Amino acid sequence: MSKRTLNGRWQLACAEPGEGETAGWPENGTPQDRRVEARVPGDVHLDLIEAGLIDEPLHGRNAPDCQWMETRDWWHARSFHVSPDLAGQRVELHFAGLDLTADVWLNGVPVGHAENAFVPHDFDVTDAVRPGSNLLVVRLDCGLRAVEGRELERYALTGGPQPRVWMRKPQFVFGWDWAPRLATCGIWRAVELRSYDALALRDVCLRSSLEAGSARVEVLAEVENFTSSPMDATVEVVLERGAAHSVTIQQPVGPGRQTLTGQLVIEAPDLWWPRPLGEPALYDVEATLSAEGAPLDRLGFRCGIREVELIQEPLEDGEGTSFVIAVNGEKVFCKGANWVPADSIIARVSPARYRALVSAAAEANFNMLRIWGGGIYEDDAFYDLCDEHGILVWQDFPFACAYYPDDDEAFVAAVEDESRKAIIRLRNHPCIALWCGNNENQWIHYQRRPSGGGAERCFGERLYDELLPDLCARLDPTRPYWPSSPYGGEDPNSELLGDRHAWNISIGAPTVAERVDYTRYALDRGKFISEFRIIAPPSLDSLRRCLPPEEFARDSESWAFHTNRFEKGTLGEALKRYWRPAEELSLDDYVRFGQMIQAEALKFSLEHWRRRKFRTAGALFWMYADCWGEAGWTVIDYYLNRKPSYYAVKRAFAPALVSLAAAGEGVEVWLVNDLLDGCSGKLTCGWLDLRTGAVEQQEQGAEAPPNGAACVARLAPREGAPERWMAFARFEREGRLVSSNRLFLAGFEFNKLPLAPARVDCRLAADGGALELTTDNFAWGVHLEAPRGVWLEDNDLDLLPGETRIVAVRGPETLLERIQALPLNDAVTLRDRSASAPPVG
């Protein structure tokens, strides 16, 4: 087999529907006077930006100005040269992604049609390709034209009739509460010309099972024979990690496709573990197909040896049924967030962006990301990174918040083809822990029925209850399948069964005041929290990058356009309740304190669910990172700036956590341990009088059970106003701080705290690799103001009186010297503080 990339420079031309065919573009290519240069993989929006024909759609209010592009044809063309030695071989054009309706011509010959952006398409061009110069032409449109006249009213579940339900492309590109409408279109993944001799190795699947100190690996190799006669095929599969383990399968293969099977046993295998249970060990795999002693085709990838299961068993105290993911027989408390495509123009997401985001998730102690059903099956680079970092993936199939036409046989057949290809492409990744049928479709149907707003049945359930579980059982029986998220019980969003979207706070609450009462999360007994949310603005730096200078104000139309449309009053209500009315705040303070509230609320809720381990067995917040610049629910914004909530989540997800919980008028001190070994050390806990600065504390030995949680101390009630008191705890092992925490008895009423001013000294270590922070008073939310290009191990952290904290840093020394430490103890603006704050010395 040989591969030749057809990525790179193409020519692009825009036309009215049918115009290009009439003008002979399939045979002759696009006319010179209509062309602009295009990049493949890419998107027509990116090409028009590069050509200066449209402005950046994600800036200001530019996105609606791009809707004219939805009605046009987009013609891509390029020439390439083929050597004469391809004669007699099987030749295919491989498109890894076509968005959406596509027609393909090679040398004027129609060779393919596609209507699915999610999966690759392979077209046989053996009879169309020729030695010498070849002309490849692809006509694309965004897909709306193909669904004109289709039934829509029957499938209207949210927001009225939606053509997107017929279209197999990312659902969010037609607009979501957190994303603009920007209907993507283009050759958005790689293109290759592939040639084969007599045989092709189409797929190799590895399925591992563990047996008393060894692993049995089943090998399934799909081989295609292009000749008219049987051929003797040999497939050798080698797994290597230090030592090599191999299996050779020899078998006659008749014309067409056939699956060859074999198995091997690995003694004392290195297992793949999610963080922090162990190392995510990976084996390098190489599979070689040969005939008559000559190698014909190869596939290479990495795999992990592990088992995964979903444990559902009765819980005590009437709590219902557990929902626990276990890997290699060990229960995993799943910590992480929901992942949406990292750019509204999905083709713009680079390998570097994937690496930055997945690495940051690992740094923040994530061990799970949920691929939300309104997005895509992500690029291989994403899953490779999750494999490397030990991050589990909850993979939704791409159906979200809608009815889908499961009574249309052509649609069901298209979904079957799509799902089959997706499962086969992804099933070797050890990171994938669970397949899930959709996002919220059954739950929304359940909610709509009492008011007469839904259909008689949930259109789409034939996919989620029959087609998808059957495909997963046959193609990937090593993983659990779950019909939807949320799902479980008569109420799909029950606290007693299955996974849960905790919407009763945030946008699900009946009043804005209830939306911001984050203490209500402490009442939630969900078994696995797969969505919950708290809004915050991005940084000022990010706002400057997505808003025009003339609209850099909270009352501007662009600001409103870049704010989640369900949450436009939430942040103002939260500020008024917990800090000060928004109209009394500078823009700097509005952003800073809005972000602080999100950080506090995520800290509070995540710690609550971790203390319930494993009655609650997972907490995934909505959502991790943005697809554009907005005031929304993420902890990392579109420009990769980390909000204070990122660091709050990082601390709340620490493998060993000390946590404080109000219990009556006193406080409980908990240790939560995600490691498989017990965690013992010294616990220091007590009270700080915020009014006087007096500290009362106690020391004791404490131990968290292996992979468990336990209350290890109790602090007696304090007299006086609650806002006067702060409980604190520090957990150390062998003189090293493992986790520290605090709890204001006044809860979220930060405007009532009698905090004294605090001066934080911030010194750069001699080797430039760390900051040393000290304070004279309790310092709340110390923000390390650093220039762009500086990495901080921690930020927006608390310091106890007299405490010294070491924070690792990286960056050029000239930038590190400019870091300032800014505590939240008073309400002056960050701008005013910057003039007086002590710089690093």
Beta strands, then each sheet from edge to edge (+ up, - down):
strand 1: 2-5
strand 2: 8-15
strand 3: 36-40
strand 4: 73-82
strand 5: 90-95
strand 6: 98-99
strand 7: 101-106
strand 8: 109-114
strand 9: 121-124
strand 10: 132-141
strand 11: 174-176
strand 12: 179-181
strand 13: 186-187
strand 14: 191-196
strand 15: 199-211
strand 16: 214-225
strand 17: 231-240
strand 18: 244-253
strand 19: 256-267
strand 20: 283-291
strand 21: 294-303
strand 22: 308-311
strand 23: 324-327
strand 24: 330-332
strand 25: 334-339
strand 26: 368-371
strand 27: 392-396
strand 28: 432-436
strand 29: 481-482
strand 30: 500-501
strand 31: 529-531
strand 32: 618-621
strand 33: 656-663
strand 34: 666-673
strand 35: 679-689
strand 36: 695-704
strand 37: 708-715
strand 38: 725-733
strand 39: 736-744
strand 40: 760-764
strand 41: 770-775
strand 42: 779-785
strand 43: 791-792
strand 44: 797-799
strand 45: 804-810
strand 46: 820-822
sheet 1: 1+ 14- 5+ 9-
sheet 2: 3+ 2- 4+ 10- 7+ 8-
sheet 3: 6+ 13-
sheet 4: 11+ 12-
sheet 5: 15+ 16- 19+
sheet 6: 18+ 17- 20+ 21-
sheet 7: 22+ 23- 24+
sheet 8: 29+ 28+ 27+ 26+ 25+ 32+
sheet 9: 30+ 31+
sheet 10: 33+ 34- 37+
sheet 11: 36+ 35- 38+ 39-
sheet 12: 40+ 41- 45+ 43-
sheet 13: 44+ 42- 46+
end
